[in-house]
Amino acid sequence: MTAANFDEIAPGYDESRGGTARAAGFAEQLAPLLDPARPVLDIGVGTGIVAAELTARGHTVFGVDLSPGMLARAEARLGARVAVGDACRLPVRSGSVDQAVSTWLLHAGPDNRAVLAEAARVLRPGGRYLVIPAGGTRPADDVGVLVGALEDRLDPEGSRRDGPEWLAPIAAARGLVYEGTASERPTSFQVTPRAMAESLTRGLFTGAWAVGDEATALVDETRSRLLALPDPDVPRVREAADVVLVFTRKT
Ligand SMILES: C[S@@+](CC[C@H](N)C(=O)[O-])C[C@H]1O[C@@H](n2cnc3c(N)ncnc32)[C@H](O)[C@@H]1O
């Protein structure tokens, strides 16, 4: 997903993604893992809705984001502590950051390898990078399997995968040790094959990333396969968890 895509969805972003309840939940998960005496860098801060909730809990948060449209909203919340910048080339001095966070960034466009390399570069030795993934570990139900296969074909390099099994070796190669998950928060989510097919039609993938005809054909094929599943109107219930992935910069 490019900055231009996020500029377009910025006006409705917060409400369409769970609003303050999502942001407050994430802040509740992150805050106990952060030192309130030291500033926090939020990489891919977006509209600043999560950063504002961390601020309300006593943290000083600086934010970087590629989308001026998202960032304008963050500036309204956080003031001058935000800057336009690329997570793959952070405008931040090496070894100058004690703690950084990203919520729902790594699935959203930037190459996960480049972001983890930059996090490793800007963190001081011993500093931590806390990540709340959007995709995480893939659901094993029939809808999840079909959508996972589509994601693999649209993103064969796995540059937008954000589950720990995928990120841990990438991080290790860049000097970040994956310490495991912290602060699990159970979530429950339902999806029918038909609803997922409709989401694909509305551009769940094709609207999110700049794609060509070949990708559109892959999406159409997956839509047909979803609608051909048994009981396409029966929800698949997913018991999942929002987790914080903890990475530490090697000393
Ligand atoms: C799904 S939103 C999440 C925003 C925020 N962290 C939250 O949880 O509400 C993803 C954000 O990542 C930003 N983003 C995407 N690619 C980026 C990049 N290369 N550098 C910095 N930000 C990027 C987008 O502009 C968008 O604001």
The ligand as a Tripos MOL2 file, in Angstrom:
@<TRIPOS>MOLECULE
LIG
   27    29     1     0     0
SMALL
NO_CHARGES

@<TRIPOS>ATOM
      1 C1         -2.6380    0.2210    8.6710 C.3       1 LIG1
      2 S1         -1.9380    1.7860    8.9900 S.3       1 LIG1
      3 C2         -1.5710    1.7420   10.7350 C.3       1 LIG1
      4 C3         -1.3880    3.1060   11.3300 C.3       1 LIG1
      5 C4         -1.1950    3.1140   12.8430 C.3       1 LIG1
      6 N1          0.0420    2.4810   13.2310 N.3       1 LIG1
      7 C5         -2.3530    2.4800   13.5350 C.2       1 LIG1
      8 O1         -2.2250    1.3650   14.0820 O.co2     1 LIG1
      9 O2         -3.4380    3.0820   13.5190 O.co2     1 LIG1
     10 C6         -0.3500    1.6300    8.2410 C.3       1 LIG1
     11 C7          0.4270    2.9300    8.2170 C.3       1 LIG1
     12 O3          1.7270    2.6520    7.7110 O.3       1 LIG1
     13 C8          2.1090    3.7390    6.9010 C.3       1 LIG1
     14 N2          3.1630    3.3090    6.0040 N.ar      1 LIG1
     15 C9          3.0800    2.4440    4.9530 C.ar      1 LIG1
     16 N3          4.2760    2.3100    4.3760 N.ar      1 LIG1
     17 C10         5.1330    3.1020    5.0730 C.ar      1 LIG1
     18 C11         6.5170    3.3820    4.9710 C.ar      1 LIG1
     19 N4          7.2800    2.8210    4.0110 N.pl3     1 LIG1
     20 N5          7.0650    4.2420    5.8490 N.ar      1 LIG1
     21 C12         6.3150    4.8140    6.8200 C.ar      1 LIG1
     22 N6          5.0030    4.5870    6.9600 N.ar      1 LIG1
     23 C13         4.4220    3.7430    6.1110 C.ar      1 LIG1
     24 C14         0.8530    4.1550    6.1940 C.3       1 LIG1
     25 O4          0.9400    5.4650    5.6630 O.3       1 LIG1
     26 C15        -0.1640    4.0170    7.3270 C.3       1 LIG1
     27 O5         -0.3000    5.2120    8.0370 O.3       1 LIG1
@<TRIPOS>BOND
     1     1     2 1
     2     2     3 1
     3     2    10 1
     4     3     4 1
     5     4     5 1
     6     5     6 1
     7     5     7 1
     8     7     8 2
     9     7     9 1
    10    10    11 1
    11    11    12 1
    12    11    26 1
    13    12    13 1
    14    13    14 1
    15    13    24 1
    16    14    15 ar
    17    14    23 ar
    18    15    16 ar
    19    16    17 ar
    20    17    18 ar
    21    17    23 ar
    22    18    19 1
    23    18    20 ar
    24    20    21 ar
    25    21    22 ar
    26    22    23 ar
    27    24    25 1
    28    24    26 1
    29    26    27 1
@<TRIPOS>SUBSTRUCTURE
     1 LIG1         1 GROUP 0 **** ****
